[in-house]
Amino acid sequence: MWGQIPFYVYILLAMTENGHYRILEKFLQKEATSSEIRQLSEWLCRPESQKELSDYFARKWESAPHTIDLELQSNMLEVLREKIAPRPKQLPHRMFKVMKYVAAIVLPFVIGVGSYLLADKISSSRDKDMVVSVDNGQKAALQLPDGTKVWLNSGSHIRYDKSYNKQDRIVSFEGEAYFEVAKDKKRPFIVKVGAVSVRAVGTAFNVKGYDNDNTITATLMEGKIDVFDSKSSIRLSPNEKITFDKNRLTFEKAQIYDANIASQWKNNRLAFDSETLEDIGKALERMYNVQMVFDTEAIKQIRFSGTIKNNSLESVLQLISLTSPIDYSIQNSIVTLKFDKNKKD
């Protein structure tokens, strides 16, 4: 019977001690309700869910048989091929969104522990890059083959090829991510974001570089990083931030009092440090999957600072409205911000 079931489903069928595991089992069997899919999506977005799944997988791996039949090996390889080259048209749109979180958390583990059995088949079949993408309104956490941990913010994607952790450790990235890099002095970890690259050995930093942003920023929490383009290279120490202007092609380094503000998004908090309403609007569009409309160009340049813990869209808009001459309205998924002349500056 098990030869007919994908490897990750076989593992998850044994999960009974956690309600989320049972929902995940139902989802993989295409039996989950819309309410259960929503619960599963929310749980998989939490950073702690990755550790819970990894710990369970580790226990299962230790107790698993040392040999498997050829049919199951074939099915495992087919699952990996499907995830490396996904075909979303075969799944309903909402279900495919959640499946990407399953892939982001489960697949790196399967590749890591399954390489003992499938190393030759995986290396010979992986002629395409590994890509993990996150839709607007969602977040994800994953672990790369070398042990580097990555948190992806809304509207982001990361890509690496089959040479990762063999010849080098290079990833291409677009969006916003927080990295906790596994140490390896012989193979520095390099993140490529457009025309800018960030090089590290073992450190923690945040990178933000969306295609529709005018800047690329890197903020260092621990260790050291080198940020460079084709012309120059700048080294950062903890609590330093560097900004690359895409139009001017220039770098600007600054000292900040708390670098952790830059990564508050992974804890489901919104943190602003003298950011314009235009930039905040872009963040809200990605985070809540809405469209922001500004009544005038002038209000885009109003700046805000602070941290919001209760970061529902309504809470954020109310705070903006209370602390500035801005009013707002929401219709469907369109948020309109307008100047309110009845409010004081």
C-alpha positions, 0 to 999 in steps of 0.5 A, spaced: 500 500 500 505 504 501 508 504 495 502 508 492 503 514 497 508 519 496 514 519 501 512 525 505 505 523 505 507 516 508 511 520 514 505 525 515 500 519 516 503 517 522 502 524 526 497 523 531 499 527 537 498 534 534 492 537 531 495 541 525 499 534 523 492 531 522 489 537 518 496 536 514 494 529 513 487 531 510 490 536 506 495 532 502 489 527 501 485 532 498 480 532 504 481 538 508 475 543 509 477 551 507 477 552 514 482 547 516 486 549 510 486 556 513 488 553 520 494 549 516 496 555 512 496 560 519 500 554 522 505 553 517 507 561 517 509 561 524 517 560 525 516 555 530 512 550 526 518 548 522 522 546 528 516 542 530 516 538 523 523 537 523 524 534 530 518 529 528 522 528 522 528 527 525 525 522 530 521 518 524 528 518 520 532 515 526 526 509 527 525 508 520 528 502 516 534 502 513 532 499 506 526 501 502 523 498 496 524 500 489 517 502 487 517 507 493 524 510 491 521 511 484 515 515 487 519 519 492 523 521 486 517 523 482 515 527 488 521 531 488 521 532 481 514 535 481 516 540 487 522 542 483 518 543 477 511 544 480 505 544 475 500 549 479 494 548 474 493 541 477 491 544 483 486 549 485 489 556 486 488 556 494 490 549 495 497 550 491 498 556 495 498 552 502 502 546 498 508 551 497 509 552 504 509 544 505 514 544 500 518 550 503 518 546 510 518 539 508 522 538 501 528 541 504 528 536 510 526 530 505 532 532 500 537 533 506 535 526 509 533 522 503 540 524 499 543 518 503 538 513 498 537 518 492 543 522 492 545 519 485 538 520 482 537 527 485 543 530 482 542 527 475 535 529 475 536 536 478 537 540 472 533 546 474 534 551 480 531 550 486 526 555 487 521 557 493 516 563 492 512 566 497 505 570 495 503 577 497 500 576 504 504 570 506 510 568 509 515 562 510 521 559 513 526 554 510 532 551 511 538 550 506 542 544 505 548 547 508 543 548 515 542 556 513 536 558 515 531 563 511 525 567 513 521 569 507 517 575 507 511 576 503 512 577 495 519 574 495 523 568 492 529 565 493 533 560 488 539 556 488 542 551 483 545 544 484 552 546 486 549 549 492 553 547 498 558 543 493 562 548 489 559 554 492 553 557 497 550 562 492 543 564 492 539 569 488 534 573 491 528 578 490 524 581 496 525 581 503 529 575 507 532 574 514 538 570 514 542 566 519 548 563 515 551 556 517 559 557 518 563 555 513 570 559 512 572 555 505 565 557 502 562 564 503 555 565 503 553 570 497 546 573 496 545 576 489 540 581 489 539 585 482 546 588 481 548 588 489 551 582 492 552 580 500 557 576 502 558 572 509 561 566 512 557 565 519 552 571 521 545 574 521 542 579 517 536 582 513 536 584 506 530 587 502 530 588 495 524 588 491 523 589 484 519 595 484 523 599 490 528 604 488 533 601 493 536 595 496 538 595 503 542 590 508 542 590 515 547 587 520 545 583 526 551 579 528 558 578 525 560 581 519 558 582 511 561 585 505 556 588 500 558 590 493 557 591 486 561 591 480 565 597 482 565 597 490 565 593 496 563 595 503 564 592 510 558 592 515 559 591 522 553 589 527 547 595 528 549 598 521 545 598 515 547 600 507 542 602 502 544 602 495 540 607 490 538 603 484 538 610 480 544 613 482 548 606 483 551 609 490 551 606 497 550 609 503 552 606 510 549 608 516 549 606 524 543 604 527 541 603 534 537 597 533 538 592 527 533 588 529 528 593 527 529 591 520 527 583 521 521 585 526 516 582 520 518 575 521 515 576 528 509 578 525 510 586 527 511 592 523 516 596 524 518 603 521 524 608 522 522 614 519 519 611 512 515 614 507 508 613 507 509 611 500 514 605 502 509 603 507 504 603 502 508 598 498 509 594 504 502 593 506 500 591 499 505 585 500 503 584 507 495 584 506 495 583 498 491 589 497 492 595 493 494 602 496 491 608 492 494 615 494 489 621 493 495 626 492 502 625 491 504 630 497 502 625 502 506 619 499 512 623 503 509 623 510 514 619 514 513 615 520 517 611 526 514 606 530 513 599 532 506 596 531 504 589 535 497 588 533 498 589 526 492 587 522 491 592 516 485 596 520 490 597 526 495 600 522 491 604 518 488 607 524 495 608 527 496 612 521 490 616 521 491 618 528 498 620 528 497 624 521 493 628 517 491 622 513 484 619 512 483 612 509 477 608 506 477 600 504 473 598 499 474 590 497 481 590 496 483 597 495 485 602 500 485 609 499 489 614 503 487 621 502 489 628 506 484 630 511 484 638 512 480 638 518 486 634 522 491 638 525 499 637 523 
